[in-house]
């Protein structure tokens, strides 16, 4: 029989706490990094399913401009933002079925592949088109550790594309400028605050990322946690789930404006 913890103060009985500590990780012995999904941090747009009550992806209390976790559905207010420690950066070439043809993630392409080299820009659609008719999306992926209010860390990915690439370059430059005794600091030596701001052009309006530096990493434990994630990524042990398929809802910007 399963009992609810009814002592009112959230504290567990001592014997249960001891059992949890003694059996830490039990049942997950054969789980590897490839069995788990790394969440994305995304901005909710006007047409995002997270603000449509009839959609299964609806999040109660969420508003356009808010930031949310694609796995846990945790929401951060657009003005307050979310604090992160950047761990690793990589550029990716992603292939998507155009939204007009049903949409959906197809896969990742090599940056020097023949298909990427033969992609052409459709100025009317504001996108790059591959020889097979699918869309090529040049993406900057930032692997981060979310710093929760209680100090706990959670791995996530912030992917930036189209006009967001300008924000990505600004973020990378800001990270590279951080020095200690003349040497460039590790990217996860400082926290950064991600917020959203209104943006737009003649094709419409949307919310874009805004990045500002926070302060030094809070503890050696947090620093080492980031360092371990970085090592895991470099060893190729972190398998990524396909990015959320609501690409067309993220913004209405033209990739033509922002050369990669």
Backbone torsions as a table, in degrees:
resi	resn	phi	psi	omega
1	UNK	NA	137.6	178.6
2	UNK	-97.3	126.1	178.7
3	UNK	-107.3	143.7	172.3
4	UNK	-81.4	147.2	177.4
5	UNK	-75.8	104.9	-172.4
6	UNK	-106.2	21.5	-177.4
7	UNK	-82.8	-3.3	169.3
8	UNK	84.6	-25.4	-176.6
9	UNK	-105.6	6.3	176.2
10	UNK	80.0	-0.5	-179.2
11	UNK	-85.6	139.4	178.6
12	UNK	-88.8	153.0	174.6
13	UNK	-58.4	147.4	-175.9
14	UNK	-58.1	-39.6	-177.6
15	UNK	-68.0	-31.8	178.0
16	UNK	-73.7	-38.9	176.2
17	UNK	-60.7	-42.9	179.3
18	UNK	-63.9	-39.4	178.9
19	UNK	-65.1	-41.1	178.1
20	UNK	-59.4	-44.1	-178.5
21	UNK	-67.9	-39.6	-178.5
22	UNK	-69.8	-31.9	-175.7
23	UNK	-108.2	26.7	-177.5
24	UNK	-53.5	127.6	176.8
25	UNK	81.7	-0.3	-178.2
26	UNK	-62.7	133.5	-177.4
27	UNK	95.7	-12.2	-179.3
28	UNK	-117.1	20.3	-173.3
29	UNK	-60.2	-34.0	-174.9
30	UNK	-100.8	8.1	178.8
31	UNK	-81.7	131.5	176.9
32	UNK	-116.2	175.0	179.2
33	UNK	-58.5	-32.2	-177.9
34	UNK	-71.2	-14.7	179.5
35	UNK	-88.1	-7.3	-176.2
36	UNK	-112.8	151.6	-177.9
37	UNK	-101.0	126.1	176.0
38	UNK	-84.2	122.4	-178.2
39	UNK	-73.2	158.0	172.1
40	UNK	-103.2	149.0	168.2
41	UNK	-97.4	124.9	-176.6
42	UNK	-130.8	154.1	174.8
43	UNK	-94.2	133.6	177.6
44	UNK	-79.5	124.5	179.5
45	UNK	-102.0	173.9	-176.0
46	UNK	-59.1	-34.6	-178.1
47	UNK	-99.9	7.0	-179.3
48	UNK	-65.4	142.4	179.6
49	UNK	-63.3	-19.4	-178.3
50	UNK	-66.8	-15.8	179.3
51	UNK	-113.7	12.7	178.4
52	UNK	-108.4	110.8	-171.7
53	UNK	-59.1	-31.0	-177.9
54	UNK	-80.5	-6.4	-177.4
55	UNK	-91.6	139.3	178.1
56	UNK	-59.2	-23.1	-179.2
57	UNK	-86.0	3.5	-178.4
58	UNK	-58.3	137.2	177.7
59	UNK	-116.7	118.0	-179.5
60	UNK	-59.6	128.4	176.5
61	UNK	86.5	-6.2	-179.6
62	UNK	-79.6	147.7	178.7
63	UNK	-131.5	157.6	177.3
64	UNK	-60.2	139.3	-175.6
65	UNK	97.5	-21.0	177.4
66	UNK	-71.0	159.3	178.5
67	UNK	-106.6	138.0	-179.5
68	UNK	-137.8	157.7	177.7
69	UNK	-92.2	123.1	-173.3
70	UNK	-71.5	-11.3	178.1
71	UNK	-101.6	-49.3	-176.2
72	UNK	-91.2	-15.8	-175.8
73	UNK	66.2	15.0	173.8
74	UNK	-63.6	140.5	-175.6
75	UNK	-118.9	138.3	173.7
76	UNK	-115.3	135.2	178.5
77	UNK	-61.0	140.8	-175.8
78	UNK	-60.9	-33.6	-178.1
79	UNK	-78.3	-38.2	-179.4
80	UNK	-80.3	-37.0	177.6
81	UNK	74.5	-171.1	-178.4
82	UNK	-129.0	138.6	179.8
83	UNK	-91.0	132.7	-179.1
84	UNK	-137.4	157.6	170.9
85	UNK	-111.9	113.8	179.8
86	UNK	-72.2	132.3	-173.7
87	UNK	-112.6	-38.1	-175.6
88	UNK	-158.2	152.4	179.2
89	UNK	-133.1	140.4	177.1
90	UNK	-149.4	145.9	174.9
91	UNK	-97.1	135.6	-178.1
92	UNK	-131.1	149.2	173.7
93	UNK	-108.8	111.0	-174.7
94	UNK	-111.0	141.6	179.8
95	UNK	-106.8	128.7	178.5
96	UNK	-126.9	145.5	167.6
97	UNK	-71.6	132.4	179.0
98	UNK	-56.4	147.4	-179.1
99	UNK	-58.6	-34.2	-179.7
100	UNK	-64.8	-19.2	179.5
101	UNK	-106.3	15.1	178.0
102	UNK	111.1	-19.2	177.0
103	UNK	71.7	173.5	176.4
104	UNK	125.3	146.9	180.0
105	UNK	-78.1	133.4	-179.9
106	UNK	-101.5	-50.1	-179.4
107	UNK	167.6	-178.1	-179.8
108	UNK	-101.8	139.7	179.6
109	UNK	-111.4	151.3	174.0
110	UNK	-72.2	141.3	-177.4
111	UNK	-63.9	-23.5	-179.8
112	UNK	-105.2	17.3	-180.0
113	UNK	-71.4	156.7	179.7
114	UNK	-62.6	-37.5	-179.2
115	UNK	-63.9	-40.5	179.0
116	UNK	-65.7	-42.6	-179.7
117	UNK	-65.5	-28.3	-177.6
118	UNK	-93.4	0.2	178.8
119	UNK	-64.6	142.1	179.9
120	UNK	-121.9	149.6	-178.6
121	UNK	-90.0	126.0	174.6
122	UNK	-95.2	106.1	-175.4
123	UNK	-66.4	-32.1	-179.9
124	UNK	-69.0	-40.2	-179.5
125	UNK	-86.4	-18.0	-178.6
126	UNK	68.1	38.2	-179.5
127	UNK	-148.7	162.3	175.1
128	UNK	-93.3	133.8	-175.9
129	UNK	-113.0	129.5	177.8
130	UNK	-79.4	163.8	179.9
131	UNK	-55.1	-29.2	-179.8
132	UNK	-85.5	2.4	178.4
133	UNK	93.7	-8.1	177.8
134	UNK	-79.6	166.6	-178.5
135	UNK	-92.5	136.3	173.0
136	UNK	-97.6	122.5	-179.2
137	UNK	-117.4	112.6	177.7
138	UNK	-79.6	122.4	-168.4
139	UNK	-128.3	134.2	172.7
140	UNK	-100.2	117.2	-178.6
141	UNK	-107.7	123.2	178.0
142	UNK	-108.6	113.9	174.1
143	UNK	-82.4	129.5	-175.1
144	UNK	-135.8	167.0	165.9
145	UNK	-111.7	119.1	174.0
146	UNK	-69.9	132.6	176.5
147	UNK	-101.4	103.6	-179.4
148	UNK	-75.5	164.6	-175.5
149	UNK	-60.7	-28.7	179.8
150	UNK	-87.2	4.7	177.2
151	UNK	92.6	-10.1	178.5
152	UNK	-72.1	155.4	-177.2
153	UNK	-113.9	150.6	178.2
154	UNK	-143.6	132.1	179.4
155	UNK	-72.4	145.2	178.5
156	UNK	-161.6	171.1	177.3
157	UNK	-125.9	135.1	171.5
158	UNK	-112.0	112.2	179.8
159	UNK	-107.1	135.4	-176.5
160	UNK	-124.6	135.9	-177.4
161	UNK	-146.1	168.2	179.4
162	UNK	53.8	-127.2	-177.2
163	UNK	-66.1	-18.0	179.4
164	UNK	-69.2	-16.8	179.3
165	UNK	-61.4	-29.2	176.0
166	UNK	-63.8	-40.0	178.8
167	UNK	-66.3	-40.8	179.1
168	UNK	-59.8	-45.9	-179.8
169	UNK	-63.9	-38.4	177.8
170	UNK	-63.5	-41.4	-179.6
171	UNK	-64.2	-47.2	179.7
172	UNK	-60.7	-42.2	178.7
173	UNK	-62.4	-42.6	179.5
174	UNK	-61.8	-42.2	178.6
175	UNK	-63.2	-45.0	-177.1
176	UNK	-66.7	-21.0	-178.9
177	UNK	-80.1	-12.2	-176.4
178	UNK	-78.8	119.2	-175.1
179	UNK	-122.5	157.2	171.1
180	UNK	-142.8	119.0	-176.7
181	UNK	53.4	37.4	176.7
182	UNK	85.9	-6.7	-178.9
183	UNK	-106.1	144.9	177.7
184	UNK	-67.8	130.4	-179.0
185	UNK	-74.1	155.0	170.0
186	UNK	-58.0	149.9	-176.1
187	UNK	-59.9	-28.4	-176.9
188	UNK	-95.5	20.5	174.6
189	UNK	-77.5	-18.5	-178.4
190	UNK	-132.3	149.6	172.1
191	UNK	-86.6	156.3	176.6
192	UNK	-134.3	144.3	-179.8
193	UNK	-102.3	124.1	177.2
194	UNK	-101.0	123.3	175.2
195	UNK	-125.8	178.1	174.5
196	UNK	-122.6	146.8	178.5
197	UNK	-133.2	152.9	178.6
198	UNK	-71.8	140.0	-179.0
199	UNK	-143.6	172.0	178.2
200	UNK	171.8	171.5	174.2
201	UNK	-151.1	-163.6	-176.2
202	UNK	-70.8	-7.5	178.6
203	UNK	-94.8	-9.6	179.7
204	UNK	149.4	-169.6	179.3
205	UNK	-130.0	157.3	-178.1
206	UNK	-162.4	179.2	175.8
207	UNK	-107.2	134.4	-179.9
208	UNK	-114.0	163.3	176.0
209	UNK	-73.6	147.7	171.2
210	UNK	-131.9	133.1	-175.2
211	UNK	-123.7	133.9	174.2
212	UNK	-140.3	152.1	-179.1
213	UNK	-77.8	143.7	179.1
214	UNK	-101.0	-101.9	179.4
215	UNK	-145.8	-173.8	-179.5
216	UNK	-64.5	151.8	174.8
217	UNK	-54.4	141.4	-168.1
218	UNK	-74.7	-23.9	-175.6
219	UNK	-159.8	162.5	176.6
220	UNK	-67.2	-30.0	178.1
221	UNK	-64.2	-43.7	178.2
222	UNK	-64.9	-41.8	178.7
223	UNK	-59.1	-47.3	-178.5
224	UNK	-67.9	-32.8	176.4
225	UNK	-62.0	-44.3	177.4
226	UNK	-64.2	-42.2	-179.0
227	UNK	-62.5	-38.6	179.1
228	UNK	-67.7	-40.8	176.7
229	UNK	-62.2	-42.6	178.1
230	UNK	-58.4	-44.7	179.3
231	UNK	-63.9	-40.0	178.9
232	UNK	-61.4	-42.8	179.0
233	UNK	-65.1	-45.4	-177.8
234	UNK	-65.2	-30.3	177.6
235	UNK	-78.4	-6.2	-179.5
236	UNK	75.3	23.5	-175.7
237	UNK	-93.9	-4.8	-178.7
238	UNK	-101.3	112.9	179.5
239	UNK	-95.5	132.5	-176.2
240	UNK	-99.4	139.7	170.2
241	UNK	-74.6	156.7	176.5
242	UNK	-56.2	144.8	177.9
243	UNK	-63.0	151.9	177.1
244	UNK	-51.1	143.1	-170.3
245	UNK	-86.5	5.2	-177.6
246	UNK	-86.7	40.4	-177.1
247	UNK	-54.5	-45.1	-174.7
248	UNK	-68.0	-15.0	-177.8
249	UNK	-91.8	-8.0	-173.1
250	UNK	-71.4	-44.5	172.0
251	UNK	-162.7	166.2	-178.6
252	UNK	-106.2	24.5	-174.8
253	UNK	-79.6	161.6	177.0
254	UNK	-98.3	131.0	178.1
255	UNK	-67.0	-13.9	179.8
256	UNK	-63.0	-28.7	-174.9
257	UNK	-73.4	-20.6	-171.9
258	UNK	-128.2	88.3	177.5
259	UNK	-62.7	142.2	-175.3
260	UNK	-83.9	NA	NA
